[in-house]
């Protein structure tokens, strides 16, 4: 039996989640809360669920802070975020706080059920767009991963300078410029000057 607690301030959604989950024989919704403070107080007494379905936008302590505090109290608890928020900062803040999964509220019932089972089996369920965001974050490179000379060449590409102009400015040969550009393309996973400029701006490597 998987014991589940729901922390969601929107009463209609909270009850809808209860109705969905209680249809599953292996699920038991032990309690629901509209805020983290009440949940934490109860966890300190005797309510120790297996899974928490956690909203982020809650009155008082938000779901990210709530997750962090609950994980201190119950380190083995599995927190699954269910929220409307899809921006990268909230996703990563929630995961860093200890959440093991992140779903958006438009997740259909069967996927929610599947995600809870996956979570208890050791997985980290995420909505497709959230998973893509996480994967893309690992493909980002930091400015420090470009050498100083590569960063100089990239900046000149942004300024629209030609290979010969870059070579003249840096007092190197055109072949050396081309060598640096090949390295830049490889590190940014692009194939053209335009793509390199767009990707560098997207990753905030250049302004």
Secondary structure, DSSP 8 states (H G I E B T S, - for coil): -EEEEEE-S-HHHHHHHHHHHTTSTTEEEEEEESSHHHHHHHHTTT---SEEEE-SS-SSS-HHHHHHHHHHH-TT-EEEEEES---HHHHHHHHHHT--EEEETT--HHHHHHHHHHHHTT---B-HHHHHHHHHHHH---GGGS-HHHHHHHHHHHTT--HHHHHHHHT--HHHHHHHHHHHHHHHT-SSHHHHHHHHHHTTS--
